[in-house]
Amino acid sequence: MRALVSGGSSGIGAATCLRITEAALARGEKPMIAVCGNELNNGQEQVVRSIQSMGGTAIALSGDLGDPDVPGRLVAAAVAEFGGLDALIANAGIANPGQICDLSIEDWDSMFSVNLRGAWLLAKASYPHLKESRGSACFTSSMSGQLPHAGSGAYSPSKAALTMLAQTLALEWAPEGIRVNVVSPGMTHTRMTEKMYADPQIKKAREGIIPLARIGDPADIANVIEFLVGPLSGYVTGQDICVDGGFSKSILSHIPGRPSSKP
């Protein structure tokens, strides 16, 4: 399994790198993982060392996905090192909360350049290699890309567009045997959210509206990503799986009272 994981330095991306490594080794395969981050850092190096200690091969690559030249460079470096590519995990993303009409053009463009254009360019550069290997891709969107989230700035629009990008690619790439799917995390502990969940009142309030009564862990999301790029999902493409502890399907249960036809 030769995989490139963007946003692989921490959180969901780091957990995904380790889960793919673990699963590949269990299948008797040699995992080769390109751990990509915005810039080289200790977290990224730790992920690389962890993969190596498990018996896999890993390289650390860096670059800002907001730069249109970076995605192609990352893919080229991974392919040069591994001799090809079996899986693309487009996981990197940024958030900048705010009211839509308060956003500057720069705020809007920076969100879309990383969350959408960067993922598109990673896919575009990966396509010939995934075609050769009949590989797969998984895009990390968000529950906020399925449901409007007031105050999230351009995050919800960019993630909704990312989901549609992935599902369009799923149809276009299917004749080449390439599968493309989406995972949409719900409320999850990550570096992006750690400050919020450090507030015990916010954490408790959020847990109280999740049917499974807990905030998600990066490993919860990584398990689904590994399934979607692995062999067990060989007949699954174009899907958007929301990993949210049941929250998004619980909306109606929050309405006070129940209708009844009985007098």
PyRosetta script that sets phi, psi and omega in degrees:
from pyrosetta import init, pose_from_sequence

init()
pose = pose_from_sequence("MRALVSGGSSGIGAATCLRITEAALARGEKPMIAVCGNELNNGQEQVVRSIQSMGGTAIALSGDLGDPDVPGRLVAAAVAEFGGLDALIANAGIANPGQICDLSIEDWDSMFSVNLRGAWLLAKASYPHLKESRGSACFTSSMSGQLPHAGSGAYSPSKAALTMLAQTLALEWAPEGIRVNVVSPGMTHTRMTEKMYADPQIKKAREGIIPLARIGDPADIANVIEFLVGPLSGYVTGQDICVDGGFSKSILSHIPGRPSSKP")
pose.set_psi(1, 113.5)
pose.set_omega(1, 178.7)
pose.set_phi(2, -107.9)
pose.set_psi(2, 112.9)
pose.set_omega(2, -172.1)
pose.set_phi(3, -130.6)
pose.set_psi(3, 145.2)
pose.set_omega(3, 171.6)
pose.set_phi(4, -113.2)
pose.set_psi(4, 127.4)
pose.set_omega(4, -179.4)
pose.set_phi(5, -121.2)
pose.set_psi(5, 112.1)
pose.set_omega(5, 174.9)
pose.set_phi(6, -83.2)
pose.set_psi(6, 151.0)
pose.set_omega(6, -174.1)
pose.set_phi(7, 64.7)
pose.set_psi(7, 35.8)
pose.set_omega(7, -173.9)
pose.set_phi(8, -88.6)
pose.set_psi(8, 3.5)
pose.set_omega(8, -174.6)
pose.set_phi(9, -77.1)
pose.set_psi(9, -26.0)
pose.set_omega(9, -175.1)
pose.set_phi(10, -157.4)
pose.set_psi(10, 175.8)
pose.set_omega(10, 172.1)
pose.set_phi(11, 55.5)
pose.set_psi(11, -134.8)
pose.set_omega(11, -177.0)
pose.set_phi(12, -60.9)
pose.set_psi(12, -40.7)
pose.set_omega(12, -179.2)
pose.set_phi(13, -63.8)
pose.set_psi(13, -44.9)
pose.set_omega(13, 179.1)
pose.set_phi(14, -63.8)
pose.set_psi(14, -44.6)
pose.set_omega(14, 178.9)
pose.set_phi(15, -62.1)
pose.set_psi(15, -35.2)
pose.set_omega(15, 179.4)
pose.set_phi(16, -67.7)
pose.set_psi(16, -42.2)
pose.set_omega(16, 177.4)
pose.set_phi(17, -56.2)
pose.set_psi(17, -45.0)
pose.set_omega(17, -177.7)
pose.set_phi(18, -71.6)
pose.set_psi(18, -37.8)
pose.set_omega(18, -179.4)
pose.set_phi(19, -68.8)
pose.set_psi(19, -40.2)
pose.set_omega(19, 177.4)
pose.set_phi(20, -63.8)
pose.set_psi(20, -40.3)
pose.set_omega(20, 178.0)
pose.set_phi(21, -61.3)
pose.set_psi(21, -49.0)
pose.set_omega(21, -179.2)
pose.set_phi(22, -59.3)
pose.set_psi(22, -45.5)
pose.set_omega(22, -177.6)
pose.set_phi(23, -67.9)
pose.set_psi(23, -40.8)
pose.set_omega(23, 179.4)
pose.set_phi(24, -63.4)
pose.set_psi(24, -43.2)
pose.set_omega(24, 178.9)
pose.set_phi(25, -62.7)
pose.set_psi(25, -38.3)
pose.set_omega(25, 179.5)
pose.set_phi(26, -65.1)
pose.set_psi(26, -28.0)
pose.set_omega(26, 177.8)
pose.set_phi(27, -86.6)
pose.set_psi(27, -1.9)
pose.set_omega(27, -178.5)
pose.set_phi(28, 82.9)
pose.set_psi(28, 18.3)
pose.set_omega(28, 179.1)
pose.set_phi(29, -97.8)
pose.set_psi(29, 163.2)
pose.set_omega(29, 176.2)
pose.set_phi(30, -97.5)
pose.set_psi(30, 107.9)
pose.set_omega(30, 178.8)
pose.set_phi(31, -76.1)
pose.set_psi(31, 133.6)
pose.set_omega(31, 175.5)
pose.set_phi(32, -130.6)
pose.set_psi(32, 112.3)
pose.set_omega(32, -169.6)
pose.set_phi(33, -119.9)
pose.set_psi(33, 127.4)
pose.set_omega(33, 170.9)
pose.set_phi(34, -94.0)
pose.set_psi(34, 109.7)
pose.set_omega(34, -178.1)
pose.set_phi(35, -91.6)
pose.set_psi(35, 106.2)
pose.set_omega(35, -172.9)
pose.set_phi(36, -104.0)
pose.set_psi(36, 139.4)
pose.set_omega(36, 177.6)
pose.set_phi(37, -141.8)
pose.set_psi(37, 168.6)
pose.set_omega(37, 180.0)
pose.set_phi(38, -63.2)
pose.set_psi(38, -37.9)
pose.set_omega(38, 175.1)
pose.set_phi(39, -152.2)
pose.set_psi(39, 154.4)
pose.set_omega(39, -179.7)
pose.set_phi(40, -62.6)
pose.set_psi(40, 133.2)
pose.set_omega(40, -179.0)
pose.set_phi(41, -150.6)
pose.set_psi(41, 172.7)
pose.set_omega(41, -176.9)
pose.set_phi(42, -63.5)
pose.set_psi(42, -37.1)
pose.set_omega(42, 179.3)
pose.set_phi(43, -61.7)
pose.set_psi(43, -42.7)
pose.set_omega(43, 179.1)
pose.set_phi(44, -64.2)
pose.set_psi(44, -44.1)
pose.set_omega(44, 179.4)
pose.set_phi(45, -64.1)
pose.set_psi(45, -34.9)
pose.set_omega(45, 178.3)
pose.set_phi(46, -66.0)
pose.set_psi(46, -40.1)
pose.set_omega(46, 177.0)
pose.set_phi(47, -61.9)
pose.set_psi(47, -43.4)
pose.set_omega(47, 178.9)
pose.set_phi(48, -60.2)
pose.set_psi(48, -46.4)
pose.set_omega(48, -179.4)
pose.set_phi(49, -63.8)
pose.set_psi(49, -37.9)
pose.set_omega(49, 180.0)
pose.set_phi(50, -64.3)
pose.set_psi(50, -42.3)
pose.set_omega(50, 177.9)
pose.set_phi(51, -62.6)
pose.set_psi(51, -44.0)
pose.set_omega(51, -180.0)
pose.set_phi(52, -63.9)
pose.set_psi(52, -38.8)
pose.set_omega(52, -179.7)
pose.set_phi(53, -68.3)
pose.set_psi(53, -24.9)
pose.set_omega(53, 178.0)
pose.set_phi(54, -79.6)
pose.set_psi(54, -15.7)
pose.set_omega(54, -179.4)
pose.set_phi(55, 111.4)
pose.set_psi(55, 9.0)
pose.set_omega(55, 178.6)
pose.set_phi(56, -100.6)
pose.set_psi(56, 178.1)
pose.set_omega(56, 175.5)
pose.set_phi(57, -111.3)
pose.set_psi(57, 137.5)
pose.set_omega(57, -179.5)
pose.set_phi(58, -146.6)
pose.set_psi(58, 146.8)
pose.set_omega(58, 173.8)
pose.set_phi(59, -130.2)
pose.set_psi(59, 149.3)
pose.set_omega(59, 177.1)
pose.set_phi(60, -101.0)
pose.set_psi(60, 125.4)
pose.set_omega(60, 177.5)
pose.set_phi(61, -124.3)
pose.set_psi(61, 148.7)
pose.set_omega(61, -177.1)
pose.set_phi(62, -138.4)
pose.set_psi(62, 154.6)
pose.set_omega(62, 176.8)
pose.set_phi(63, 161.5)
pose.set_psi(63, 149.2)
pose.set_omega(63, -179.7)
pose.set_phi(64, -82.4)
pose.set_psi(64, 115.9)
pose.set_omega(64, -178.6)
pose.set_phi(65, -67.2)
pose.set_psi(65, -10.8)
pose.set_omega(65, 173.0)
pose.set_phi(66, -72.7)
pose.set_psi(66, -15.3)
pose.set_omega(66, 175.2)
pose.set_phi(67, -87.5)
pose.set_psi(67, 118.9)
pose.set_omega(67, -174.6)
pose.set_phi(68, -63.7)
pose.set_psi(68, -15.5)
pose.set_omega(68, 178.8)
pose.set_phi(69, -84.6)
pose.set_psi(69, -16.0)
pose.set_omega(69, -173.0)
pose.set_phi(70, -73.6)
pose.set_psi(70, -46.4)
pose.set_omega(70, -176.2)
pose.set_phi(71, -55.6)
pose.set_psi(71, -46.0)
pose.set_omega(71, 178.9)
pose.set_phi(72, -63.2)
pose.set_psi(72, -36.0)
pose.set_omega(72, 178.9)
pose.set_phi(73, -67.0)
pose.set_psi(73, -40.1)
pose.set_omega(73, 178.7)
pose.set_phi(74, -63.4)
pose.set_psi(74, -45.7)
pose.set_omega(74, 179.6)
pose.set_phi(75, -63.5)
pose.set_psi(75, -43.6)
pose.set_omega(75, -179.3)
pose.set_phi(76, -61.7)
pose.set_psi(76, -39.8)
pose.set_omega(76, 180.0)
pose.set_phi(77, -66.9)
pose.set_psi(77, -40.7)
pose.set_omega(77, 179.0)
pose.set_phi(78, -65.6)
pose.set_psi(78, -43.6)
pose.set_omega(78, -179.3)
pose.set_phi(79, -66.2)
pose.set_psi(79, -39.2)
pose.set_omega(79, 178.1)
pose.set_phi(80, -62.6)
pose.set_psi(80, -35.9)
pose.set_omega(80, -178.8)
pose.set_phi(81, -78.6)
pose.set_psi(81, -39.0)
pose.set_omega(81, -171.8)
pose.set_phi(82, -101.4)
pose.set_psi(82, -14.0)
pose.set_omega(82, -178.0)
pose.set_phi(83, 80.9)
pose.set_psi(83, 12.6)
pose.set_omega(83, 179.3)
pose.set_phi(84, 156.3)
pose.set_psi(84, -171.6)
pose.set_omega(84, -177.5)
pose.set_phi(85, -148.8)
pose.set_psi(85, 131.1)
pose.set_omega(85, 178.5)
pose.set_phi(86, -105.7)
pose.set_psi(86, -23.9)
pose.set_omega(86, -176.5)
pose.set_phi(87, -150.0)
pose.set_psi(87, 137.4)
pose.set_omega(87, 171.5)
pose.set_phi(88, -114.4)
pose.set_psi(88, 126.7)
pose.set_omega(88, 173.4)
pose.set_phi(89, -116.9)
pose.set_psi(89, 101.8)
pose.set_omega(89, -179.4)
pose.set_phi(90, -88.8)
pose.set_psi(90, 90.8)
pose.set_omega(90, -170.3)
pose.set_phi(91, -110.1)
pose.set_psi(91, -21.7)
pose.set_omega(91, -174.4)
pose.set_phi(92, -63.3)
pose.set_psi(92, 141.7)
pose.set_omega(92, 176.8)
pose.set_phi(93, -163.7)
pose.set_psi(93, 161.7)
pose.set_omega(93, 178.0)
pose.set_phi(94, -130.6)
pose.set_psi(94, 158.2)
pose.set_omega(94, 177.7)
pose.set_phi(95, -135.0)
pose.set_psi(95, 144.5)
pose.set_omega(95, 178.3)
pose.set_phi(96, -149.1)
pose.set_psi(96, 89.1)
pose.set_omega(96, -173.8)
pose.set_phi(97, -60.3)
pose.set_psi(97, 153.1)
pose.set_omega(97, 177.6)
pose.set_phi(98, 163.1)
pose.set_psi(98, 165.4)
pose.set_omega(98, 175.4)
pose.set_phi(99, -76.7)
pose.set_psi(99, 140.1)
pose.set_omega(99, -175.2)
pose.set_phi(100, -51.6)
pose.set_psi(100, -46.4)
pose.set_omega(100, -175.2)
pose.set_phi(101, -78.7)
pose.set_psi(101, -5.0)
pose.set_omega(101, 175.2)
pose.set_phi(102, -94.4)
pose.set_psi(102, -8.2)
pose.set_omega(102, -177.0)
pose.set_phi(103, -71.1)
pose.set_psi(103, 144.2)
pose.set_omega(103, 170.4)
pose.set_phi(104, -84.9)
pose.set_psi(104, 164.5)
pose.set_omega(104, 175.8)
pose.set_phi(105, -60.1)
pose.set_psi(105, -37.2)
pose.set_omega(105, -180.0)
pose.set_phi(106, -63.9)
pose.set_psi(106, -41.6)
pose.set_omega(106, 177.8)
pose.set_phi(107, -61.0)
pose.set_psi(107, -47.2)
pose.set_omega(107, -179.8)
pose.set_phi(108, -61.5)
pose.set_psi(108, -48.7)
pose.set_omega(108, -176.0)
pose.set_phi(109, -66.5)
pose.set_psi(109, -37.6)
pose.set_omega(109, -178.9)
pose.set_phi(110, -66.4)
pose.set_psi(110, -38.6)
pose.set_omega(110, 178.5)
pose.set_phi(111, -63.9)
pose.set_psi(111, -47.0)
pose.set_omega(111, -178.4)
pose.set_phi(112, -72.6)
pose.set_psi(112, -30.3)
pose.set_omega(112, -178.9)
pose.set_phi(113, -67.8)
pose.set_psi(113, -34.4)
pose.set_omega(113, 178.5)
pose.set_phi(114, -87.9)
pose.set_psi(114, -53.8)
pose.set_omega(114, -172.0)
pose.set_phi(115, -69.8)
pose.set_psi(115, -29.8)
pose.set_omega(115, -176.3)
pose.set_phi(116, -115.9)
pose.set_psi(116, -59.3)
pose.set_omega(116, -176.0)
pose.set_phi(117, -63.4)
pose.set_psi(117, -40.5)
pose.set_omega(117, 179.6)
pose.set_phi(118, -60.5)
pose.set_psi(118, -41.7)
pose.set_omega(118, 178.2)
pose.set_phi(119, -66.5)
pose.set_psi(119, -40.4)
pose.set_omega(119, 177.7)
pose.set_phi(120, -60.6)
pose.set_psi(120, -45.4)
pose.set_omega(120, -178.2)
pose.set_phi(121, -69.5)
pose.set_psi(121, -33.4)
pose.set_omega(121, 173.4)
pose.set_phi(122, -62.0)
pose.set_psi(122, -44.4)
pose.set_omega(122, 179.6)
pose.set_phi(123, -64.1)
pose.set_psi(123, -43.4)
pose.set_omega(123, -178.9)
pose.set_phi(124, -61.1)
pose.set_psi(124, -43.1)
pose.set_omega(124, -179.9)
pose.set_phi(125, -71.8)
pose.set_psi(125, -30.5)
pose.set_omega(125, -178.2)
pose.set_phi(126, -80.3)
pose.set_psi(126, -22.7)
pose.set_omega(126, -171.5)
pose.set_phi(127, -49.6)
pose.set_psi(127, -52.9)
pose.set_omega(127, -177.8)
pose.set_phi(128, -61.9)
pose.set_psi(128, -30.6)
pose.set_omega(128, -179.1)
pose.set_phi(129, -78.1)
pose.set_psi(129, -38.3)
pose.set_omega(129, 175.8)
pose.set_phi(130, -69.2)
pose.set_psi(130, -32.8)
pose.set_omega(130, 176.3)
pose.set_phi(131, -63.5)
pose.set_psi(131, -42.4)
pose.set_omega(131, -179.5)
pose.set_phi(132, -65.2)
pose.set_psi(132, -38.9)
pose.set_omega(132, -176.8)
pose.set_phi(133, -92.6)
pose.set_psi(133, -5.8)
pose.set_omega(133, -171.7)
pose.set_phi(134, 52.3)
pose.set_psi(134, 51.5)
pose.set_omega(134, -173.8)
pose.set_phi(135, -88.6)
pose.set_psi(135, -154.1)
pose.set_omega(135, -174.3)
pose.set_phi(136, -148.9)
pose.set_psi(136, 163.2)
pose.set_omega(136, 177.8)
pose.set_phi(137, -139.0)
pose.set_psi(137, 148.0)
pose.set_omega(137, 174.6)
pose.set_phi(138, -134.8)
pose.set_psi(138, 131.9)
pose.set_omega(138, 179.5)
pose.set_phi(139, -108.9)
pose.set_psi(139, 131.8)
pose.set_omega(139, 176.3)
pose.set_phi(140, -89.1)
pose.set_psi(140, 107.7)
pose.set_omega(140, 175.9)
pose.set_phi(141, -98.5)
pose.set_psi(141, -131.0)
pose.set_omega(141, -178.1)
pose.set_phi(142, -168.7)
pose.set_psi(142, 152.7)
pose.set_omega(142, 168.4)
pose.set_phi(143, -53.7)
pose.set_psi(143, -31.3)
pose.set_omega(143, 179.6)
pose.set_phi(144, -73.2)
pose.set_psi(144, -8.8)
pose.set_omega(144, 172.3)
pose.set_phi(145, -90.7)
pose.set_psi(145, -13.0)
pose.set_omega(145, 176.4)
pose.set_phi(146, -95.8)
pose.set_psi(146, -31.1)
pose.set_omega(146, -178.1)
pose.set_phi(147, -127.0)
pose.set_psi(147, 139.0)
pose.set_omega(147, 178.7)
pose.set_phi(148, -64.4)
pose.set_psi(148, 139.0)
pose.set_omega(148, -177.1)
pose.set_phi(149, -127.1)
pose.set_psi(149, 95.6)
pose.set_omega(149, -177.9)
pose.set_phi(150, -59.2)
pose.set_psi(150, 137.0)
pose.set_omega(150, 178.8)
pose.set_phi(151, 87.4)
pose.set_psi(151, 1.4)
pose.set_omega(151, -179.2)
pose.set_phi(152, -89.6)
pose.set_psi(152, 5.6)
pose.set_omega(152, -179.2)
pose.set_phi(153, 66.1)
pose.set_psi(153, -135.9)
pose.set_omega(153, -179.1)
pose.set_phi(154, -87.8)
pose.set_psi(154, 5.9)
pose.set_omega(154, -175.7)
pose.set_phi(155, -64.3)
pose.set_psi(155, -52.9)
pose.set_omega(155, 179.8)
pose.set_phi(156, -59.8)
pose.set_psi(156, -47.6)
pose.set_omega(156, 177.5)
pose.set_phi(157, -59.5)
pose.set_psi(157, -39.9)
pose.set_omega(157, -178.1)
pose.set_phi(158, -68.7)
pose.set_psi(158, -36.5)
pose.set_omega(158, 179.8)
pose.set_phi(159, -74.2)
pose.set_psi(159, -35.0)
pose.set_omega(159, 175.1)
pose.set_phi(160, -63.1)
pose.set_psi(160, -41.5)
pose.set_omega(160, 177.9)
pose.set_phi(161, -66.1)
pose.set_psi(161, -36.5)
pose.set_omega(161, 178.6)
pose.set_phi(162, -62.5)
pose.set_psi(162, -42.7)
pose.set_omega(162, 178.1)
pose.set_phi(163, -60.4)
pose.set_psi(163, -44.2)
pose.set_omega(163, 179.9)
pose.set_phi(164, -67.3)
pose.set_psi(164, -36.2)
pose.set_omega(164, 174.8)
pose.set_phi(165, -57.7)
pose.set_psi(165, -50.0)
pose.set_omega(165, -177.3)
pose.set_phi(166, -62.9)
pose.set_psi(166, -42.1)
pose.set_omega(166, -177.6)
pose.set_phi(167, -71.4)
pose.set_psi(167, -29.8)
pose.set_omega(167, 173.9)
pose.set_phi(168, -69.0)
pose.set_psi(168, -42.9)
pose.set_omega(168, 176.2)
pose.set_phi(169, -61.1)
pose.set_psi(169, -36.2)
pose.set_omega(169, 179.3)
pose.set_phi(170, -57.0)
pose.set_psi(170, -41.0)
pose.set_omega(170, 179.0)
pose.set_phi(171, -73.7)
pose.set_psi(171, -41.4)
pose.set_omega(171, -177.7)
pose.set_phi(172, -69.6)
pose.set_psi(172, -32.1)
pose.set_omega(172, -175.7)
pose.set_phi(173, -93.6)
pose.set_psi(173, -11.9)
pose.set_omega(173, -176.8)
pose.set_phi(174, -56.5)
pose.set_psi(174, -39.4)
pose.set_omega(174, 179.2)
pose.set_phi(175, -60.6)
pose.set_psi(175, -23.0)
pose.set_omega(175, 177.2)
pose.set_phi(176, -90.8)
pose.set_psi(176, 2.8)
pose.set_omega(176, 179.6)
pose.set_phi(177, 79.8)
pose.set_psi(177, 13.6)
pose.set_omega(177, 178.8)
pose.set_phi(178, -92.0)
pose.set_psi(178, 127.1)
pose.set_omega(178, 177.3)
pose.set_phi(179, -97.9)
pose.set_psi(179, 141.8)
pose.set_omega(179, 179.5)
pose.set_phi(180, -135.0)
pose.set_psi(180, 126.4)
pose.set_omega(180, 179.6)
pose.set_phi(181, -136.4)
pose.set_psi(181, 173.1)
pose.set_omega(181, -176.9)
pose.set_phi(182, -129.8)
pose.set_psi(182, 139.7)
pose.set_omega(182, 168.0)
pose.set_phi(183, -115.7)
pose.set_psi(183, 132.6)
pose.set_omega(183, -178.6)
pose.set_phi(184, -118.3)
pose.set_psi(184, 97.2)
pose.set_omega(184, -179.8)
pose.set_phi(185, -66.6)
pose.set_psi(185, 146.7)
pose.set_omega(185, 169.2)
pose.set_phi(186, -92.7)
pose.set_psi(186, -141.6)
pose.set_omega(186, -178.5)
pose.set_phi(187, -71.2)
pose.set_psi(187, 117.7)
pose.set_omega(187, -170.5)
pose.set_phi(188, -138.9)
pose.set_psi(188, 140.2)
pose.set_omega(188, 173.7)
pose.set_phi(189, -71.7)
pose.set_psi(189, 113.6)
pose.set_omega(189, 173.7)
pose.set_phi(190, -140.9)
pose.set_psi(190, 176.2)
pose.set_omega(190, 176.6)
pose.set_phi(191, -60.8)
pose.set_psi(191, -32.4)
pose.set_omega(191, -179.0)
pose.set_phi(192, -68.8)
pose.set_psi(192, -27.6)
pose.set_omega(192, -174.7)
pose.set_phi(193, -111.6)
pose.set_psi(193, -1.3)
pose.set_omega(193, -171.6)
pose.set_phi(194, -61.7)
pose.set_psi(194, -34.9)
pose.set_omega(194, 179.8)
pose.set_phi(195, -64.7)
pose.set_psi(195, -40.1)
pose.set_omega(195, -179.7)
pose.set_phi(196, -66.1)
pose.set_psi(196, -44.1)
pose.set_omega(196, -177.4)
pose.set_phi(197, -78.0)
pose.set_psi(197, -5.9)
pose.set_omega(197, 171.9)
pose.set_phi(198, -71.9)
pose.set_psi(198, -17.4)
pose.set_omega(198, 175.8)
pose.set_phi(199, -85.1)
pose.set_psi(199, 109.4)
pose.set_omega(199, -174.6)
pose.set_phi(200, -61.8)
pose.set_psi(200, -29.0)
pose.set_omega(200, 179.7)
pose.set_phi(201, -70.4)
pose.set_psi(201, -42.7)
pose.set_omega(201, 177.9)
pose.set_phi(202, -65.0)
pose.set_psi(202, -44.1)
pose.set_omega(202, 180.0)
pose.set_phi(203, -59.6)
pose.set_psi(203, -47.4)
pose.set_omega(203, -179.0)
pose.set_phi(204, -64.5)
pose.set_psi(204, -41.3)
pose.set_omega(204, -179.7)
pose.set_phi(205, -64.1)
pose.set_psi(205, -40.3)
pose.set_omega(205, 179.4)
pose.set_phi(206, -69.6)
pose.set_psi(206, -42.5)
pose.set_omega(206, 177.7)
pose.set_phi(207, -59.6)
pose.set_psi(207, -32.2)
pose.set_omega(207, -177.2)
pose.set_phi(208, -68.8)
pose.set_psi(208, -19.0)
pose.set_omega(208, -179.8)
pose.set_phi(209, -106.7)
pose.set_psi(209, 4.2)
pose.set_omega(209, 177.3)
pose.set_phi(210, -98.7)
pose.set_psi(210, 123.1)
pose.set_omega(210, -178.3)
pose.set_phi(211, -52.6)
pose.set_psi(211, -38.1)
pose.set_omega(211, 178.1)
pose.set_phi(212, -82.4)
pose.set_psi(212, 0.7)
pose.set_omega(212, 169.1)
pose.set_phi(213, 61.5)
pose.set_psi(213, 30.0)
pose.set_omega(213, 173.5)
pose.set_phi(214, -153.2)
pose.set_psi(214, 156.7)
pose.set_omega(214, 173.6)
pose.set_phi(215, -79.1)
pose.set_psi(215, 142.2)
pose.set_omega(215, -178.7)
pose.set_phi(216, -67.6)
pose.set_psi(216, 154.3)
pose.set_omega(216, 175.6)
pose.set_phi(217, -107.9)
pose.set_psi(217, 149.6)
pose.set_omega(217, 177.8)
pose.set_phi(218, -51.4)
pose.set_psi(218, -32.9)
pose.set_omega(218, 179.4)
pose.set_phi(219, -64.4)
pose.set_psi(219, -30.9)
pose.set_omega(219, 177.6)
pose.set_phi(220, -61.3)
pose.set_psi(220, -40.1)
pose.set_omega(220, -179.4)
pose.set_phi(221, -76.5)
pose.set_psi(221, -41.2)
pose.set_omega(221, -179.1)
pose.set_phi(222, -59.8)
pose.set_psi(222, -37.1)
pose.set_omega(222, 179.1)
pose.set_phi(223, -60.2)
pose.set_psi(223, -39.6)
pose.set_omega(223, -179.5)
pose.set_phi(224, -73.3)
pose.set_psi(224, -40.8)
pose.set_omega(224, 177.8)
pose.set_phi(225, -60.1)
pose.set_psi(225, -45.6)
pose.set_omega(225, -179.8)
pose.set_phi(226, -60.7)
pose.set_psi(226, -40.7)
pose.set_omega(226, 176.6)
pose.set_phi(227, -60.0)
pose.set_psi(227, -43.9)
pose.set_omega(227, -174.8)
pose.set_phi(228, -70.3)
pose.set_psi(228, -26.6)
pose.set_omega(228, 178.0)
pose.set_phi(229, -99.8)
pose.set_psi(229, -6.2)
pose.set_omega(229, -177.4)
pose.set_phi(230, -92.6)
pose.set_psi(230, 176.8)
pose.set_omega(230, -174.6)
pose.set_phi(231, -69.8)
pose.set_psi(231, -22.9)
pose.set_omega(231, -177.3)
pose.set_phi(232, -69.9)
pose.set_psi(232, -15.2)
pose.set_omega(232, 179.1)
pose.set_phi(233, -107.6)
pose.set_psi(233, 34.2)
pose.set_omega(233, -173.9)
pose.set_phi(234, -61.5)
pose.set_psi(234, -16.7)
pose.set_omega(234, 179.4)
pose.set_phi(235, -114.7)
pose.set_psi(235, 22.8)
pose.set_omega(235, -178.2)
pose.set_phi(236, -116.6)
pose.set_psi(236, 120.2)
pose.set_omega(236, 174.3)
pose.set_phi(237, -152.5)
pose.set_psi(237, 152.1)
pose.set_omega(237, 179.3)
pose.set_phi(238, 75.6)
pose.set_psi(238, 15.3)
pose.set_omega(238, -175.7)
pose.set_phi(239, -99.0)
pose.set_psi(239, 151.2)
pose.set_omega(239, 175.5)
pose.set_phi(240, -121.6)
pose.set_psi(240, 106.3)
pose.set_omega(240, -176.8)
pose.set_phi(241, -100.3)
pose.set_psi(241, 118.7)
pose.set_omega(241, 179.3)
pose.set_phi(242, -89.2)
pose.set_psi(242, 119.7)
pose.set_omega(242, -178.5)
pose.set_phi(243, -107.7)
pose.set_psi(243, 88.8)
pose.set_omega(243, -169.2)
pose.set_phi(244, -138.8)
pose.set_psi(244, 18.8)
pose.set_omega(244, 179.4)
pose.set_phi(245, 65.3)
pose.set_psi(245, 17.7)
pose.set_omega(245, 178.8)
pose.set_phi(246, 91.1)
pose.set_psi(246, 1.1)
pose.set_omega(246, -173.4)
pose.set_phi(247, -59.3)
pose.set_psi(247, -49.6)
pose.set_omega(247, -172.8)
pose.set_phi(248, -65.6)
pose.set_psi(248, -19.9)
pose.set_omega(248, 178.0)
pose.set_phi(249, -95.4)
pose.set_psi(249, 5.4)
pose.set_omega(249, -176.2)
pose.set_phi(250, -104.7)
pose.set_psi(250, 7.0)
pose.set_omega(250, -172.7)
pose.set_phi(251, -55.2)
pose.set_psi(251, -47.3)
pose.set_omega(251, -175.6)
pose.set_phi(252, -65.4)
pose.set_psi(252, -24.9)
pose.set_omega(252, -179.2)
pose.set_phi(253, -70.6)
pose.set_psi(253, -12.6)
pose.set_omega(253, 179.4)
pose.set_phi(254, -88.6)
pose.set_psi(254, -3.3)
pose.set_omega(254, 178.3)
pose.set_phi(255, -80.2)
pose.set_psi(255, 124.4)
pose.set_omega(255, -179.8)
pose.set_phi(256, -62.7)
pose.set_psi(256, 139.5)
pose.set_omega(256, 175.9)
pose.set_phi(257, 82.7)
pose.set_psi(257, 163.7)
pose.set_omega(257, 178.4)
pose.set_phi(258, -133.6)
pose.set_psi(258, 134.5)
pose.set_omega(258, 178.1)
pose.set_phi(259, -70.6)
pose.set_psi(259, 148.9)
pose.set_omega(259, 178.0)
pose.set_phi(260, -151.1)
pose.set_psi(260, 141.5)
pose.set_omega(260, 177.4)
pose.set_phi(261, -88.5)
pose.set_psi(261, -6.1)
pose.set_omega(261, 179.5)
pose.set_phi(262, -77.2)
pose.set_psi(262, 145.7)
pose.set_omega(262, 179.5)
pose.set_phi(263, -67.8)
pose.dump_pdb("model.pdb")
